[in-house]
Amino acid sequence: MSAVQTGWLIIAIAIIAANLPWLSERILLIARPADGHKRAWWRWLEWLLLYFLTGAITLGMEKKLNGELYPQDWEFYAVTLSLFLVFALPGFIYRYDLRHHLARR
C-alpha cells in the first residue's frame, strides 16, 4: 500500500470512528444501556476512546510503512484532536438537531 493510499485510509477510518458514538445507542458499540438511552457523557467518552484507537491504528500504519515512528510535539496532537472533533460534526448534528426535525415530519 502506498503512502497516499494509507493517508486516505486513515482519514476514512477517522471520519467513521468520529461519528460512531452519535450514530449508535450501544455503549462501546456492544452493550445496550439499562434505560435504553445512552447518555451524552458516554458518547463523549466513546469519542475520546475512538480518538486514541484511531491514533494507535495510525501509529501502527506509520511504523509498517516507514519502519519508524517520527517524534511529534503537542501541537500535532492538538491539531489531530481538533480535526477529529470536526470529523464528528455530522454525527453530532444528526443526533442533537437533525433527528428531532426528521421525527417531527
Beta strands, then each sheet from edge to edge (+ up, - down):
end
